[in-house]
Amino acid sequence: MATKLTKRGRNVVRGTAVASLLVVIGAGFSAVGNASENAIDATPASTGYVKVVVAPGETLWSLASMVAGNRSVSSVEDAIVTANNLTGPDLTAGVRLWVPTK
């Protein structure tokens, strides 16, 4: 036996589905916004490293080149790999990595 929804019931179901979708999309944009700003965790400045959140599309090379300054990008890239015990160059959005500041 199938249950039929009234017009009001269908509107409630649609409204709930839309609200749920908006919450998921909002959470996604929030995570992307934080990642693209490389949200920094509080760490002692004396360590010479900060913790950043990898943004979607960011690569190890692009991350290293942003902080390299007058250092070689490959040496900064090596420092990131070593500090985070990475096994390869592939990064996943949302992952937190230690990045050298000096």
Legacy VTK file of the C-alpha trace (Angstrom):
# vtk DataFile Version 3.0
C-alpha trace
ASCII
DATASET POLYDATA
POINTS 102 float
0.000 0.000 0.000
1.573 3.268 -1.121
1.293 6.364 1.007
0.436 9.606 -0.759
1.774 12.914 0.445
-0.365 15.993 0.532
0.837 19.132 -1.225
2.039 20.448 2.137
3.906 17.190 2.828
5.663 17.333 -0.564
6.697 20.930 0.152
8.121 19.913 3.539
10.116 17.087 1.928
11.412 19.409 -0.810
12.277 22.107 1.714
14.167 19.623 3.871
16.072 18.301 0.855
16.982 21.824 -0.285
18.056 22.852 3.230
20.222 19.732 3.547
21.829 20.400 0.174
22.560 24.016 1.143
24.218 22.883 4.382
26.460 20.457 2.474
27.358 23.086 -0.141
28.009 25.685 2.568
30.307 23.312 4.428
32.173 22.620 1.195
32.679 26.315 0.477
33.783 26.879 4.046
36.408 24.148 3.736
37.579 25.494 0.379
37.755 29.032 1.768
39.875 27.913 4.691
42.108 25.824 2.488
42.683 28.532 -0.084
43.784 30.893 2.661
46.175 28.194 3.953
44.721 28.395 7.437
47.620 28.524 9.851
47.598 26.596 13.112
49.232 28.150 16.133
52.803 26.837 16.327
55.938 28.180 17.985
57.675 30.648 15.678
61.046 29.222 16.716
60.328 25.962 14.879
60.553 27.674 11.501
57.453 25.797 10.305
53.752 26.580 10.122
50.901 24.195 9.538
48.850 24.907 6.401
45.787 23.303 4.844
46.215 22.127 1.261
43.775 23.836 -1.109
42.072 21.993 -3.974
44.380 21.890 -6.992
47.449 22.797 -4.962
50.597 20.818 -5.687
53.715 20.253 -3.657
55.598 22.457 -6.132
53.043 25.306 -5.963
52.996 25.179 -2.166
56.804 25.218 -2.010
57.055 28.050 -4.532
54.688 30.214 -2.448
57.007 30.094 0.566
60.416 29.648 -1.089
61.353 33.318 -1.221
64.996 33.409 -2.335
65.504 29.671 -1.645
65.288 27.058 -4.382
61.769 25.667 -4.751
63.108 22.096 -4.900
64.893 22.469 -1.537
61.706 23.797 0.061
59.775 20.966 -1.569
62.254 18.473 -0.045
61.841 20.126 3.368
58.044 19.762 3.158
58.361 16.087 2.163
60.767 15.420 5.050
58.800 17.360 7.690
55.565 15.549 6.815
56.959 12.079 6.033
55.380 12.194 2.571
55.945 9.205 0.315
55.257 11.049 -2.932
54.438 14.409 -4.478
50.660 13.951 -4.575
48.657 16.093 -2.152
45.027 15.794 -1.088
42.913 18.896 -0.505
42.200 19.466 3.171
45.361 17.764 4.428
47.390 19.762 6.962
51.111 20.006 6.234
54.097 21.520 8.017
55.677 24.119 5.706
59.004 25.878 6.386
58.911 29.624 6.871
62.663 30.217 6.933
LINES 1 103
102 0 1 2 3 4 5 6 7 8 9 10 11 12 13 14 15 16 17 18 19 20 21 22 23 24 25 26 27 28 29 30 31 32 33 34 35 36 37 38 39 40 41 42 43 44 45 46 47 48 49 50 51 52 53 54 55 56 57 58 59 60 61 62 63 64 65 66 67 68 69 70 71 72 73 74 75 76 77 78 79 80 81 82 83 84 85 86 87 88 89 90 91 92 93 94 95 96 97 98 99 100 101
